[in-house]
Structures are given as C-alpha cells and as structure tokens.
Amino acid sequence: MAKSEEIKYSVSPAGEKFALPVKEDFKKEMVRLEALTKKAKTENQEIVVVMGVGFVGAVMAAIVADTKDEKEKNSKFVIGYQRPSTRSYWKIPMLNKGISPIKAEDPEVNQLIERCVRKSKTLTATFNSDVLSLADCVIVDVQCDYIKNALGDMRDGEADMAALEASLKTIGEKIPEDCLVLIETTVAPGTTEFVAWPILKKEFVRRGIKKVPLLAHSFERVMPGREYVSSIRDFWRVCSGCNTEARVRVGKFLHEVLNTKDYPLTVMDRPIESETTKIVENSYRATILAFLNEWSLFAERNGVDLIKVINAIKMRPTHSNMIFPGPGVGGYCLPKDGGLGYWAYRHILGFEDGDSVFQITPTAIDINDTRSLHVAELTRDALRNMSRYIAGSQVLVCGASYRQDVGDTRYSGSEIVVRKLTEMGADLRVHDPYVDHWYELESQDTYPAPGLSWKRFFRNQEHLTELRIEKDLEKSLKSVDALILAVPHEQYLGLNPDDIVKWSGGPIAVIDCFGILPDDKIRRYFELGCEVKALGRGHIQRIKKEVQKG
Ligand SMILES: NC(=O)c1ccc[n+]([C@@H]2O[C@H](COP(=O)([O-])OP(=O)(O)OC[C@H]3O[C@@H](n4cnc5c(N)ncnc54)[C@H](O)[C@@H]3O)[C@@H](O)[C@H]2O)c1
C-alpha cells in the first residue's frame, strides 16, 4: 500500500476527486482486462482500444461499442485508454460508472455511454497501456495541437505532435502484429505515412516482428452540439491505409461501425490524401469566414447591413453556405488545421517555399484570430459616445462559447474580447447558459498547457482566474455600462430592450457581434437612450439618426 503522501489525485470538472492508480493497481487492472476480453472473444467480439477519451474518443468509443452484427448481437468490445495523469485520469472512473466525461448538449451522448457500459457491457476504460496487447484494432483520438507563438501570426507557429508520437510509440511497443491502427486525430498531411508508420515499423523491427504494421487514417468531422453522436455515426467519412491490407481493413471496420449505408464512405489511395481532405475542408471554411471580415468593416463604414447582404446572396443556391463570422471563428479545429498543413509542407514534406505557396490559408487564420479585437474597439467607441470610459466600466459578455447553443469554449472569440477589454481596464462579467466553467480563464496558468494560454498576449490578466460564469441574466445585468451580445444562443434572441434597460438600471451600450438584433430592437434601444454598435452593421447609424430626428 502506498503511503498517503504519495497518493495523487485527479479532479473532475464537477469537483469529484479520484486517487491516481499506484503500481500494484496496474497488475490488478490487467487481470480485469484479460478476463473481460477473454469473455468478449468467446462471444466473437472484436477488441477495440480507443486511445484518448476526450471530446472525440469518448463518443467514438461508445459508437463502436454499440455496433451490432446482422443477428443484432454486439460485435465489438471497446476499451477506452487514457494516461493516468492528474489532468485526465478522472475520465476513466467516470466512464466506468457509465457517465460521459464530456458535457454535451446531445442527450444521446449520455444515453449511449450508459447503455454500453451498464447494459450491453461492451465499453470499459483503463489506465493500463498494456491493454494494447489485447487489441484487434486501435483507434487513436489523442490531440495534435498547433501552437501559435504570436496573436495574428500563424506562420510563426508549430505543430505539437508530442502526445501523438508518444501514443504511436506505445502502440508499436505493445500491439499484436495483425492489429489495425486507425489514426482519427487531425494531423499535419504526411504524418501517417512519414511520421507514424516509421515509428510503428521501428518498434516492430525492435520486437523482431517481420510483418509491416497495418496503419490507416480516417479523420473525424464531429460537431459539438445537439447532433454530437449523429455527427460521428451518421455522417460521411473519408479513409485510407498505408498499404492495401490496411486500406481494406479500415474500410471494413468503418462499414461495420458507422452508418455508411446512408452516408457513403470515400476511400482514398493514400493517407496523405485523406489527411489533406480534412485540412483543405477546414481551411476552406476558415477562408470564407475570414473573407467576410473586410466586407464587415466596409459595411460598418458605409451604412450597409452585412447581415442583410448575406441573406440576399444566400438566396442563390450556389452561395447558400455563406456565413457571418461573428467575433472571430473559434472551436478546436478551424483556428489550427490550416496551420498543420502550412507547417507540414516544410517540416514533414521538406519544401522551403511555403511562404510564397501559402498566401490565403495563413492570412485567413490570422484574420479570424484577431477579428474579435474589433469588438473591444466598438465597445470603447459606444461608451465614448455615452461620455463614459472603458476603463472602470462594467461590461457583461453574453456568450462564452464559440458557437450558438453549445458549451464548447475552445478558442472562442469571446475569450479575446474578455482579455482585450480587461487589458483596457474594464470590469468583466460573463453569462452563458451552456457553460459552467470557463477553463481557458479559470485555469489559464495550466490550460491548454502551462504558458500556452492566450493570456500571454495581453496585460493585466491575472485576476481572470476568478471570473465565474453567471447563470442569472437579470442579476448579471445589474448596473452594467455595456452589454456585448457575443453568441446567438437561443436565450439571447428573444431579449427585449425594455427589460435589458430595466435590469441594468438605465441606458447602456449594446454591442451586437452576430446580427442578433433586428432593426426594430436596435431602434428601441436608441429610443431608450442606449448606444448600439455591431460588427458589420453600418445601417445602425441611419436608425440612430432617424430616432434622433423623431
Ligand atoms: N473536438 C472536435 O470538435 C473535433 C472535431 C473534428 C476533429 N477533431 C480532432 O480529433 C482529435 C481529438 O480531439 P479532441 O477534441 O477529442 O481532443 P481532447 O483533448 O478532448 O482529447 C484528447 C484525449 O487524448 C488524451 N491523451 C493525450 N495523450 C495521450 C496518450 N499518450 N495516451 C492516451 N491518451 C492520451 C488526452 O488526455 C485527452 O483525453 C484532434 O485531432 C482534433 O483536431 C476534433
């Protein structure tokens, strides 16, 4: 038994403490896993290990564990593997209780995990990497980040593949020779063939295995929100393998676990094509969002409402996917994926002319990363028009997440808004019906990793660790000077200007970042003595003049 002072804990977001396993727990755990997999084998179930049970891995693990054969019998036994670190270990005991380690707006996430853990008993989780020796298939869902060293200069960044490379080494050391390894992580193009495969091959040679490792790639298109599960299971997939055997195996596996009948699978010749599909898909999205930034500024300065312009354009079916960028883009993928491609061109594929080849993708990401700084300018200007200073003003930001009606705060534009206004001396409050803890602020000294918070690009950020998400909108509006409508959550769409002014105790500055306010509400705010500004909505000045004349 370990001495009490040696015991370390991992704390879940809800505050539940779990003691990290000690040496003797690893042996016991392996006995448990061997018994479970032996039983699964007798039931003809394939053993699948999912490495990394985060946003993607936890749900993918449950989808695989829910797979049935033609006779409606469960055909896979899934073991989620997670390193027993203080930061992540808690996900294992949570999963083993049948509770989702991720908070999702989609009720199917919890139902699916509970059903697979408790009822069909086809899903478990472990901290012991020796589980890899029992696997028929390993799915890699660990993160691969792109670290930016300056705000608004993506070219200066670098891919952080440490977690991925460590995972692959462990896999190569432990898997049986016929095991299929499927990388789902979004990677820099070339990673599967030129980084991952050599790592696996090296370990196989070291172990005296003659067979070539079976390695495949198929990226995730998961969308946080109410369709979380569907966005993995009932959605089009792309895949490829490093050789014919791997390509055939991955195709078969994905046909079994996903709804490829309604959402056909695309099989590419080589993994670099599957990897590039993901990077181009997200760079395309990032680019069409960034492109509207310049027209958003044009609109603000020339009496044009860009929201109405976009809606008019979208009437053409060929242009129907145009979207207003709001206060930046955010989310885990769009801000980084183009960076992985730009970086790979030089550091994996060996080309030196990346800066002349890549003109648009880096610029798009830089524009998206810095667009929200303009929200701080608008807030400053609105307050100035009311003869107030930003320094010392009380500002309420409505919406901390990166997208409407989800609780995902990763790289949200709102974070930059809060940080910039804090730097300028404002006192910030934040309301969000979907977010309980804003980890990017509360844990800014360690999250996403020590020294990597956006905090480092701004001054006076220390006390933001104390900022807590407000849940009572009426209360959080009391005595504010400015209200920033940052995200079009459903709750904010129906807000009534008369209530807002009553709850805040008088006229305030209102900043609309997402085309949330219809013209009649903008007019009403002006009638109530408020000042209104908005991203991309220059017609507001016209409404203001009309109210002043009236
Ligand atoms: N979240 C999304 O919306 C989304 C959408 C599409 C694609 N993706 C891609 O999916 C991948 C995973 O993203 P995510 O959102 O699930 O990330 P995440 O950070 O939520 O999860 C990664 C998990 O891997 C674990 N991990 C790290 N190193 C490990 C190791 N050596 N062994 C075992 N576990 C390890 C981490 O502790 C964590 O639990 C990324 O490449 C991402 O770009 C994510």
The ligand as an SDF file (V2000), in Angstrom:
LIG
                    3D

 44 48  0  0  0  0  0  0  0  0999 V2000
  -13.4890   18.3030  -30.7860 N   0  0  0  0  0  0  0  0  0  0  0  0
  -13.8770   18.4900  -32.0300 C   0  0  0  0  0  0  0  0  0  0  0  0
  -14.8350   19.1850  -32.2580 O   0  0  0  0  0  0  0  0  0  0  0  0
  -13.1460   17.8140  -33.1920 C   0  0  0  0  0  0  0  0  0  0  0  0
  -13.7540   17.7560  -34.4470 C   0  0  0  0  0  0  0  0  0  0  0  0
  -13.0930   17.1150  -35.5110 C   0  0  0  0  0  0  0  0  0  0  0  0
  -11.8290   16.5920  -35.2990 C   0  0  0  0  0  0  0  0  0  0  0  0
  -11.2470   16.6860  -34.0630 N   0  0  0  0  0  0  0  0  0  0  0  0
   -9.9090   16.1360  -33.9170 C   0  0  0  0  0  0  0  0  0  0  0  0
   -9.9410   14.9810  -33.0900 O   0  0  0  0  0  0  0  0  0  0  0  0
   -8.7160   14.8770  -32.3550 C   0  0  0  0  0  0  0  0  0  0  0  0
   -9.0030   14.7270  -30.8660 C   0  0  0  0  0  0  0  0  0  0  0  0
   -9.6610   15.9090  -30.4360 O   0  0  0  0  0  0  0  0  0  0  0  0
  -10.4550   16.0040  -29.0820 P   0  0  0  0  0  0  0  0  0  0  0  0
  -11.3310   17.1970  -29.2150 O   0  0  0  0  0  0  0  0  0  0  0  0
  -11.0680   14.6930  -28.7340 O   0  0  0  0  0  0  0  0  0  0  0  0
   -9.2480   16.2960  -28.0800 O   0  0  0  0  0  0  0  0  0  0  0  0
   -9.2340   16.1340  -26.4750 P   0  0  0  0  0  0  0  0  0  0  0  0
   -8.0990   16.9510  -25.9820 O   0  0  0  0  0  0  0  0  0  0  0  0
  -10.6030   16.3470  -25.9310 O   0  0  0  0  0  0  0  0  0  0  0  0
   -8.9210   14.5920  -26.2660 O   0  0  0  0  0  0  0  0  0  0  0  0
   -7.6740   14.0110  -26.4230 C   0  0  0  0  0  0  0  0  0  0  0  0
   -7.5200   12.9710  -25.3110 C   0  0  0  0  0  0  0  0  0  0  0  0
   -6.3260   12.2290  -25.5290 O   0  0  0  0  0  0  0  0  0  0  0  0
   -5.6960   12.0100  -24.2800 C   0  0  0  0  0  0  0  0  0  0  0  0
   -4.2750   11.6960  -24.4890 N   0  0  0  0  0  0  0  0  0  0  0  0
   -3.2580   12.5290  -24.7790 C   0  0  0  0  0  0  0  0  0  0  0  0
   -2.1130   11.8460  -24.9170 N   0  0  0  0  0  0  0  0  0  0  0  0
   -2.4120   10.5440  -24.7220 C   0  0  0  0  0  0  0  0  0  0  0  0
   -1.6580    9.3390  -24.7360 C   0  0  0  0  0  0  0  0  0  0  0  0
   -0.3430    9.3440  -24.9860 N   0  0  0  0  0  0  0  0  0  0  0  0
   -2.2990    8.1790  -24.4850 N   0  0  0  0  0  0  0  0  0  0  0  0
   -3.6260    8.1670  -24.2430 C   0  0  0  0  0  0  0  0  0  0  0  0
   -4.4040    9.2730  -24.2040 N   0  0  0  0  0  0  0  0  0  0  0  0
   -3.8010   10.4470  -24.4480 C   0  0  0  0  0  0  0  0  0  0  0  0
   -5.9420   13.3160  -23.5540 C   0  0  0  0  0  0  0  0  0  0  0  0
   -5.7670   13.1880  -22.1650 O   0  0  0  0  0  0  0  0  0  0  0  0
   -7.4080   13.5950  -23.9350 C   0  0  0  0  0  0  0  0  0  0  0  0
   -8.3160   12.9720  -23.0740 O   0  0  0  0  0  0  0  0  0  0  0  0
   -7.9170   16.1360  -32.6940 C   0  0  0  0  0  0  0  0  0  0  0  0
   -7.0020   15.8520  -33.6920 O   0  0  0  0  0  0  0  0  0  0  0  0
   -8.9630   17.0780  -33.2230 C   0  0  0  0  0  0  0  0  0  0  0  0
   -8.4150   18.0100  -34.1150 O   0  0  0  0  0  0  0  0  0  0  0  0
  -11.8740   17.2690  -33.0150 C   0  0  0  0  0  0  0  0  0  0  0  0
  1  2  1  0
  2  3  2  0
  2  4  1  0
  4  5  1  0
  4 44  2  0
  5  6  2  0
  6  7  1  0
  7  8  2  0
  8  9  1  0
  8 44  1  0
  9 10  1  0
  9 42  1  0
 10 11  1  0
 11 12  1  0
 11 40  1  0
 12 13  1  0
 13 14  1  0
 14 15  2  0
 14 16  1  0
 14 17  1  0
 17 18  1  0
 18 19  2  0
 18 20  1  0
 18 21  1  0
 21 22  1  0
 22 23  1  0
 23 24  1  0
 23 38  1  0
 24 25  1  0
 25 26  1  0
 25 36  1  0
 26 27  1  0
 26 35  1  0
 27 28  2  0
 28 29  1  0
 29 30  1  0
 29 35  2  0
 30 31  1  0
 30 32  2  0
 32 33  1  0
 33 34  2  0
 34 35  1  0
 36 37  1  0
 36 38  1  0
 38 39  1  0
 40 41  1  0
 40 42  1  0
 42 43  1  0
M  CHG  2   8   1  16  -1
M  END
$$$$
